[in-house]
Amino acid sequence: MYKAFFDTNILAYEFDESNSKKRAVAVELINKWRPSGEMIISTQVLKELYVVLTKKLKPPLKEEIAEEVIRNYSKLEVVVLDPSLILEGIGIKRRYKISFWDALIVTAARKANCKILFTEDLSHGMKIDSIEIVNPFL
């Protein structure tokens, strides 16, 4: 098995009661990858996920529950975005003409040697270096 990076939106759908189809797909993906030890996230994903769960999700999760979710996801391999990775992300942003935040996600996936990046935010099938972009909801 190979490593797969999970963007924030995929993890957030695990808790989204308003979209049962996306929730089912997200839960299936997470249940497949999490036990493998090959599911990767970054500090950016942890921060964004907390905000989504407590502010954007309808209904939002209680802060204590969201904190526990973040605690649990922190047990995965987590790429820490340091200044060198931020600078690398700037280069990826320019080269691929994607948003800075998406470029940071790609940079973290590269750092962890992931072959797949699960996200809704980039074009399905796109290749960035050796990483394949996969939108699991298509």
BELRA-V203153 format. One record per residue. N is the residue number from 1. PHI is phi in whole degrees, 0 to 359 (* if undefined). PSI is psi in radians with two decimals (* if undefined). D_LAST is the distance of its C-alpha to the last C-alpha in Angstrom with 1 decimal. Layout:
n->N phi->PHI psi->PSI d_last->D_LAST
n->N phi->PHI psi->PSI d_last->D_LAST
//
This chain:
n->1 phi->* psi->2.74 d_last->22.7
n->2 phi->240 psi->2.96 d_last->21.7
n->3 phi->277 psi->2.51 d_last->21.0
n->4 phi->230 psi->2.34 d_last->17.6
n->5 phi->264 psi->2.40 d_last->17.6
n->6 phi->248 psi->2.12 d_last->15.9
n->7 phi->282 psi->2.84 d_last->15.7
n->8 phi->306 psi->-0.78 d_last->17.1
n->9 phi->299 psi->-0.59 d_last->14.2
n->10 phi->294 psi->-0.79 d_last->12.8
n->11 phi->294 psi->-0.66 d_last->16.4
n->12 phi->296 psi->-0.63 d_last->17.0
n->13 phi->297 psi->-0.36 d_last->14.5
n->14 phi->302 psi->-0.46 d_last->16.7
n->15 phi->248 psi->0.07 d_last->19.3
n->16 phi->272 psi->1.78 d_last->17.6
n->17 phi->283 psi->-0.21 d_last->19.1
n->18 phi->274 psi->-0.17 d_last->17.9
n->19 phi->224 psi->1.48 d_last->14.2
n->20 phi->295 psi->-0.57 d_last->14.6
n->21 phi->294 psi->-0.89 d_last->11.0
n->22 phi->294 psi->-0.62 d_last->9.9
n->23 phi->298 psi->-0.78 d_last->13.4
n->24 phi->298 psi->-0.74 d_last->13.2
n->25 phi->295 psi->-0.78 d_last->10.2
n->26 phi->298 psi->-0.79 d_last->12.2
n->27 phi->297 psi->-0.73 d_last->15.4
n->28 phi->298 psi->-0.79 d_last->14.5
n->29 phi->298 psi->-0.84 d_last->13.6
n->30 phi->298 psi->-0.75 d_last->16.7
n->31 phi->294 psi->-0.49 d_last->18.8
n->32 phi->284 psi->-0.81 d_last->18.1
n->33 phi->273 psi->-0.61 d_last->18.7
n->34 phi->302 psi->-0.85 d_last->21.4
n->35 phi->294 psi->-0.34 d_last->24.1
n->36 phi->288 psi->-0.36 d_last->23.7
n->37 phi->78 psi->0.10 d_last->25.1
n->38 phi->251 psi->0.23 d_last->22.5
n->39 phi->268 psi->2.10 d_last->20.4
n->40 phi->242 psi->2.49 d_last->21.5
n->41 phi->222 psi->-3.10 d_last->21.5
n->42 phi->228 psi->2.99 d_last->24.0
n->43 phi->298 psi->-0.59 d_last->26.6
n->44 phi->300 psi->-0.78 d_last->24.5
n->45 phi->297 psi->-0.74 d_last->21.7
n->46 phi->300 psi->-0.78 d_last->24.5
n->47 phi->294 psi->-0.83 d_last->26.0
n->48 phi->297 psi->-0.72 d_last->23.0
n->49 phi->298 psi->-0.74 d_last->21.9
n->50 phi->301 psi->-0.78 d_last->25.4
n->51 phi->295 psi->-0.79 d_last->25.3
n->52 phi->299 psi->-0.80 d_last->22.0
n->53 phi->294 psi->-0.59 d_last->23.2
n->54 phi->262 psi->-0.29 d_last->26.7
n->55 phi->237 psi->-0.66 d_last->26.1
n->56 phi->259 psi->-0.48 d_last->22.7
n->57 phi->293 psi->2.44 d_last->21.6
n->58 phi->241 psi->1.95 d_last->22.9
n->59 phi->283 psi->2.63 d_last->25.1
n->60 phi->291 psi->2.69 d_last->25.7
n->61 phi->281 psi->2.64 d_last->26.8
n->62 phi->296 psi->2.57 d_last->30.5
n->63 phi->303 psi->-0.66 d_last->31.3
n->64 phi->295 psi->-0.67 d_last->32.8
n->65 phi->290 psi->-0.77 d_last->29.7
n->66 phi->299 psi->-0.70 d_last->27.5
n->67 phi->299 psi->-0.70 d_last->30.1
n->68 phi->294 psi->-0.67 d_last->29.9
n->69 phi->300 psi->-0.81 d_last->26.1
n->70 phi->296 psi->-0.71 d_last->26.8
n->71 phi->302 psi->-0.78 d_last->29.7
n->72 phi->293 psi->-0.75 d_last->27.6
n->73 phi->290 psi->-0.39 d_last->25.0
n->74 phi->293 psi->-0.23 d_last->27.9
n->75 phi->280 psi->-0.23 d_last->28.8
n->76 phi->285 psi->3.06 d_last->26.0
n->77 phi->290 psi->2.10 d_last->26.6
n->78 phi->242 psi->2.13 d_last->26.5
n->79 phi->278 psi->2.18 d_last->26.9
n->80 phi->271 psi->2.16 d_last->29.6
n->81 phi->277 psi->1.78 d_last->29.2
n->82 phi->262 psi->3.05 d_last->32.7
n->83 phi->305 psi->-0.65 d_last->34.2
n->84 phi->294 psi->-0.63 d_last->33.7
n->85 phi->288 psi->-0.59 d_last->29.9
n->86 phi->297 psi->-0.76 d_last->29.8
n->87 phi->295 psi->-0.68 d_last->31.7
n->88 phi->298 psi->-0.70 d_last->29.4
n->89 phi->299 psi->-0.66 d_last->26.5
n->90 phi->299 psi->-0.73 d_last->28.4
n->91 phi->296 psi->-0.73 d_last->28.7
n->92 phi->296 psi->-0.70 d_last->25.0
n->93 phi->304 psi->-0.86 d_last->24.4
n->94 phi->293 psi->-0.78 d_last->26.9
n->95 phi->294 psi->-0.71 d_last->25.9
n->96 phi->258 psi->-0.03 d_last->22.1
n->97 phi->56 psi->0.87 d_last->22.5
n->98 phi->241 psi->2.97 d_last->20.2
n->99 phi->294 psi->2.73 d_last->21.3
n->100 phi->301 psi->-0.76 d_last->24.0
n->101 phi->294 psi->-0.70 d_last->22.1
n->102 phi->294 psi->-0.65 d_last->19.0
n->103 phi->297 psi->-0.65 d_last->21.7
n->104 phi->295 psi->-0.65 d_last->23.3
n->105 phi->297 psi->-0.80 d_last->20.2
n->106 phi->299 psi->-0.75 d_last->20.0
n->107 phi->300 psi->-0.76 d_last->23.8
n->108 phi->295 psi->-0.71 d_last->23.7
n->109 phi->297 psi->-0.70 d_last->21.1
n->110 phi->297 psi->-0.79 d_last->23.6
n->111 phi->303 psi->-0.65 d_last->26.5
n->112 phi->271 psi->0.07 d_last->25.2
n->113 phi->59 psi->0.73 d_last->24.5
n->114 phi->281 psi->2.58 d_last->20.8
n->115 phi->263 psi->-0.40 d_last->18.9
n->116 phi->232 psi->2.52 d_last->15.4
n->117 phi->235 psi->1.94 d_last->14.3
n->118 phi->275 psi->2.08 d_last->11.5
n->119 phi->198 psi->2.74 d_last->10.9
n->120 phi->263 psi->-0.19 d_last->9.2
n->121 phi->273 psi->-0.20 d_last->12.4
n->122 phi->237 psi->2.90 d_last->12.4
n->123 phi->290 psi->2.20 d_last->10.8
n->124 phi->303 psi->2.30 d_last->8.3
n->125 phi->89 psi->-0.19 d_last->10.9
n->126 phi->298 psi->2.52 d_last->13.8
n->127 phi->245 psi->2.23 d_last->16.8
n->128 phi->239 psi->1.88 d_last->19.3
n->129 phi->56 psi->-2.10 d_last->22.3
n->130 phi->259 psi->0.24 d_last->21.3
n->131 phi->258 psi->2.23 d_last->18.2
n->132 phi->265 psi->2.28 d_last->14.7
n->133 phi->274 psi->2.21 d_last->12.1
n->134 phi->233 psi->2.13 d_last->8.9
n->135 phi->263 psi->1.85 d_last->6.1
n->136 phi->288 psi->-0.12 d_last->5.7
n->137 phi->266 psi->-0.01 d_last->3.8
n->138 phi->276 psi->* d_last->0.0
//
